[in-house]
Amino acid sequence: MVNPTDHIILVDFGIAKPFQVGQKGTMIGTEGYSPPEQYRGEAGPLADIYALGAAIHHALSRRDPRLEPPFSFGERPLRKINPAISAELEAVINTALQYNPDDRFHSAEAMKESLVAAGRKTGILNRISGATASVQSSVGIKPLWVFQCEDEVRGAPLYYEGAVYIGSYDHNLYSLNAADGKLNWKYATDGGVVTRPAAFEGDIFIGSEDQRLHVISARTGKVNWTYYTEGRVYSSPRIAEGHVFFGSDDQHIHAVNVLSGRAAWRFETAAPVRSTPFVAHDTVFAGCENGDFYCVDFRGEMKWHYKAKMAVTSSPCEADGVVYFGSLDSSFYALDARAGWVIWRFRIGKGSIASPYTAEGLVFIGSADGNIYAIDTHTSKEVWRFKTDHQVSSSPVVYKDALYCGSADGNIYCLEARTGRLRWKFATKGPITGSPLVYDDIVYIGSTDHFLYTLLA
């Protein structure tokens, strides 16, 4: 039964008796749900596995086993009765209903693991958890763990080899155990850290307001080398082809060799570069604070540039030959990645510094007007918009069939990616400006309330 606090509990123990290994007992149970050995008085813990499989089969097939011949589940294949059932779920139930106890799951924990694995593979686990959370209006959502920094967390985290890395305005980069949030180490810079870390061959790359790129050993937390610019670094590092690319307030895009720490080239821009470069097809895309948007080749030479009316702080992304970015001029742009001409432009209510995300023919972007937009990449038509209670500078992320995005209203939102319907939201105690990370069904999100939160996706 389901009690008032929404917990499922077992009831009706009137015929229950202690189980003793090796002893036969009276044949007790409900016909159709009881396994063969129970009819012989030899029931053990694996009889419960069978009974649970029978109960699930009944629920999904709407065929009452009490009205069918005993042990005849094999004659009623679930997917023939209910085609909506996945092959993965059917396999779990069939294993639980094996005639021979040794052929069933060896424990309830093993059956649970198989059910969870089937749910994750098909995506049904996310849909169920999301629907449940939205019904509960997020009251029941509890973080798996939280970690408190010494100042605001304005940037996005990184997952790398079992650890989560996050920068803070307390000048530190933190390495945390991804399983429990315990501190592995912290590395101190001389300025606030708002950039998302990057990883390459055992090293973590991070930019700081101290005008440097820091490269730290993921294992020890010790610095390997630093690279100096002449301005604060708000642009997150991007690693490709043996180089790390990032922008600086010194009005340059920098390309640095990841092994030697030496500059390969610097490309001069017309204003500070706070946009994180996107690297694709031997080209680097990035915007700057006067509205110029650049396409630069791997030699550091400009291929083309486009002029927006106001700053391009938004970090671009490229898909299928189209590069997307937002601007403070209240426009969202789609440009031809090779030539730089405008394919389409979408008007949003206010400017955007969020970075877009593309998935399955849609591109998603947040705006200072408080909305998260989904736009058809082919038609440039709005598919849906979702209204938060404050501006959205966090960048959306799509994982499986869900979209995750933070807002300055302090909430992390989980929406259906195709429809924009709210599944759940989780409230922190401060505005969320950084972007979420979703890895292995877990959402990591930082807040200006000084905490990093981990939630089930």
N, C-alpha and C positions, 0 to 999 in steps of 0.2 A: 504494500500500500504506500501511497504518497502522503506524508504527514504535512501539517501546516507550514513547516519550514522548507518544503520542497525536497525533503530527503526520502529516498526509497528505503523502506524497512520491511523485514520479514515478519509475518504474523502467523497465528494459528499453530501453536506448538503443542496442541492437545494430545497428539499421538506421537510426539517426539520421544526418542529414547537414546541414551548414550550409545555410541558406536564402539564396539570392541573388536579389534582385529582377530580374524580367525574363527569367530563365533557366528553360527547361523542364527537368524531371528525369524520372527513371523513375517510372512509376506504382507507388507503394509504399503499402501500407496494408491495412486489414482491410475486406473487402467488407461493406457495410451501414453501416459507420461513416464511410467516406470520402466526401467531397462530390464532386459531378460534376466540378469542375475538376481534382481530383486524378487522375481517370482520364485526363485530357488532359495530365498532367504539368505542370500550371500551379498547383500548390498554393501558397498563401500563408498568412499568419497567420490569415485568416478561415476557413481549412479546419479549424483547431483549434476554432473556435467551433461549426462544424457537428458535429465529432466529439464534442465535449462534450455538445451537445444530444442527439445520438444515444445517448450513454451514459446520460444522465439519463432519456431516453424509455424505454430498455431497463429501467432500474432501477424505474421507476414503473409500467410496463405489463406487465412480465415477458414481453415479446415480443421475442425475439432478432432483431435486424435482419439478421443473417447468413442467417436462414432465410426472409426476406421479399424481395420484388422490390426492386431498388435504388431509392432515392429515393422510397419509397412511404409515408413517415411521415404524409403528409396523408390517406392512406386509412385510417389507424389513429388516429383522434382520441383523445387521452389520456383525456379525461373520460368517453368512452363505455366505455372499457376499465376505468378506475379512477375511479369517481364521487367518491372522496374527494379528488381533486386539485382545487385551486381554479382558477377561471377565470384569475386573475392569473398563477399559475405556468404554466398551460398556454400562455398568451400568450407568456411568456418563452421557453419551449422551442420553440414554433412559429417565433418570430423567429430563433432560432439555427439552425433547420433549413431555412431558405429556400433554394431551389434556386440563386437568383442571389446571389452573395457580397455585392453591394452592398445587398441587402435584409436582410442579417443585422446583428447588432450590429457596430459598427465597431471594437470592441476588447474584450478580456477585461474591462477595467475597467467598460465600459458594461454588459456582461452582468451583472457582479457587482452593480452598482448597481440594476439592474432586479430581480434575484433578492432583494436585501435589501429593496427597496421592497415587493415582493410579500409577503415574509415578515412585514414590519411591518404591512402592511395587513390581512392575514388573522390575525395573531397567532401563526402557526406558528413564527416566529423566536424568540419568547419561550419557547414550550413546549420547543423543541429545546434552546435554551441553558440553560433551567432544568433539564431532565432530565440534560443532560450534566454540569452543575455538581454535581447531587446525587449522581451516580454517582462523581464525583471527590471527594466529601466536602469541597467548597469549596477544595481545595488549589490548584487551578489558577486561581482567581479573582484577577485583578489589577486594582487601581484604574486608571482612566484617568489620573487625577492626584490628588494630595493637596495640601492646603494646611495649614501649621502656624500656629496662633494662639499667643498668648503665655500663654494660660490655658485653662481648660476651656470646651468648647462644649456648653452645656446646652439650647440652643434649636434651632429649626428654620430652615432656609434659605428664601430666596425667589429665584425666577428672574424676571428682568425685563429685556427688551430686550437679550439677549445677555450679561447679567452675572448672577452669583450673589451674593446678599447674605446675610451671616451675622454674628450678634452673638456676643460671647465674654465670659467673666467677666474678661477683661483690660481691660474697659471700652470696647472698640472695636467699631464696626460696620465690616465689611470688604466691599469691592466687588471681586469677582474676575472675570476673563475666563472665561466659561463653557466656552470651547473648551479652554483649557490651564491654567487655575487661576492665571494670573499676576495679581498685585495691580494693580488699577486705582487704588484709594485706600483709606485707612482714616480713620474719623471717631471722635474720642475723646469719650466722655461722662465723667461723674464717678462712674459706678457700673457694676456688672456688668450685662450685657445678656443676658437670657434669653428675651426675647420674639421672636416671629417677625416680621420686617419686613413691611410692606405698601407697595404702590406706587400712585401716582395722578398722572397727567399729569406725568411726569418727576421726581417727588419720591419719596423713600423715607421712610416713617414708622416710628419705632422707640421703644419705651419702655425706661426704664432704672431701675436702683435709685437713681439720683440724683433720683427723684421727678418726672421730666420726660418729656414726649413730645417727641422731636426730629424735625424735618422737614428732610431733607438733599437737596440736588440730586443726582440720580443721575448726572449728567454730570460735575460738578466735585468732589463730596464736600464742598461747603461748606454750612453750615447756613442754612436760609431763615428758620425761626422755631422757637421752642420754646414749649411750654405747660406750666405748672407745676401740679402737684398737691401735696397735703400728705402724701403717703405714697409708698412705693416702688411702682414699676409692674412687675408680673409678668404682667399681662394684655396679650395681643397686640392691636394695633390692628386694627379692622375698618372698612373704608370702604364707605359706601353713601349714595346720595342727597346727595352733596356734603358729607357729614360723616364724621368719624372717631370711632368708638365704642371705648371701652376702659375697663377698671376700674382701680382703684388701692387701695392699702392705706389710703387715707384714708376708706374706706367709702363710696365713690361710684362710680357709672357715669357717665362723662363723654361728652358729645356736643359735638364741636368742629368748627367750620367749616373745611374743608380749605384754603380760600383765605386767609381772614383770620387764622386761628389763634385766633379768639375763641370762647368757650364759648357754645353754643346753650342747653344746660341741664346740670344735674348732678342725678342721682337718688341720694338717700341710701339706703344699705343698712344692715343691722344688723351687718355685719362687713366686713373687708377683702375686696375683689373680685379674685381671681386667675384666675378663669374668663374666657376670651376671649368677648366677646359674639358671638352669632349674630344676624344681621339678616335678616328675611324678612317680607314682607307688611306693611310699615310698623310692624313691632314689633321689639323688641330683647329677646333672651333672655340671661340670665346668672345664675350662681350666686354664692354668697359663702361665707365660711369658717365660718359658724355653721349652715349647712345650708339657708338660705333660697334659693329659686330664684324669679327674678322675670321677669315679662313686662311690658315697658314700651312705651308707644307713642312716636311720634316727637315728641311734645310733652313727653316726660319724665314722663308720668303713668302710674302703675301700673295695668295692666289686671287682673292677678291675680298671686298668688304661692303657692308650694307649699313646705312645710317637710319637708326630709329630716332624718334623725336625726343626721347628722354633716356635715362640710364638703363643699361642692360646689366643688371646684377644677377638675374636669373641664369642658372647654369644650363646650357643647351643639351639636347639629346638628338641623336640622328637615327632614323629608321627608314629603310627602303629608299634611300637617296634623297630624303627630306630631312632638314635640320629644323628643330623646333626650339623656340625660346620666348620668354615673356619680357615685357618692358614696363617701366614706370609710366609710359605714355598711354596706358590702358589698352594696349593691343597685345595680342598673342600671335606670333608669326610662324609661318611655315615657308621656308626658303628652299629652293633647289640647291642641294649640297655641292653640286659641281660648279654651277655658274653664279649662284647667289641671287637669282631673281625671285621675286615673291610669287609663290604659288597661291597662297591665300593669307588673309589676315582676319582675325576674329576679335571683335570688340568685347572687352570685359568691363565690368562696372568701374573698377579703379585699377591702378598699376599693380604689377606683380613682381616680386623678387624670388618667388618659388621656382623650383626647377620642374619641368614637365616629365611625364612618364608615359610611355606608349605600350599598349597591349591590345592585341586582337582587334585592330582597326580603330581603336580609340586613343586619343591623347588626353591626359588629365593634367590640370593645372589649378593651383590655388591663387586667390587674389585678395588684395587689401579690402575689397568690398565684402569680404566674409564668406564668399562662395568657393566651393570646389566645383570645377567644371569638367564635364566629359564631352569631348568634341570628336565628331567623325573625321578621321584623317583624310578621307577621300572627298567628302562633300563640304567640309568646314562647318557643318550644321551642329548646333548644340543638341546633344543626346539627352543630357540631364544636367541639373545643377543641384548642389546640396548646400543649404544655408547654415553656417555656424553662427555663433554669437559674437565673433570678432574677426579681425583680419587673419588671413591664412598666408603665412610666410613659410610654413613647413611644406616640404615637397611630398606629394603623394607617392605611395608605393603600392603596387599590385602584387598580391601573393595568392596563387591559385585563383579562386573566383572572388576574392575580396580586395577592397582598396582600403589602405590605412593612411591616415593623415592627421597631423596635429593642428591646433588652432591657438591663437592668442587668447581665446576664452578659457584655456587651461585644459581642454579635453583632447584625448586621442580618439578619433572616430574610426569605426569599422563599418564600411558600406559595401553593399553588393556592387561589384564593378560594372555590371551590365545595366543596372537600373538606378543606382544611387540610393537605394533604400537603406535606411539605417538598421544595422544589426545590433550594434552595441556602441557605447561610448564609455570612456573611463576618465574621471576627473582628477587632475593633479591640482596642486595649490598655487600654480603660477602659469603664466603664458608659455606655450610651447612654440618655439621658433625653429628648432631643429627638426630634421626629418627622421621618421622611424626606420628601424632596421628589422626585417622579418627574416628569420633563419630557423629552419627545422621546426616550424609551427610555433615559434615564440617571437613575440614582438618586443623589441627593445626601444625605449623612447626616453629622452631626457627632457627635463623641464627647468624653467628658471626658478623653481622652488628648491633647487640644488640637488634634486634626486634623479637617478636613473631607475626606470621602472621596467620590469619584465612581465609580460602578460601572455596568456595562451592566445594564439591567433584564432 
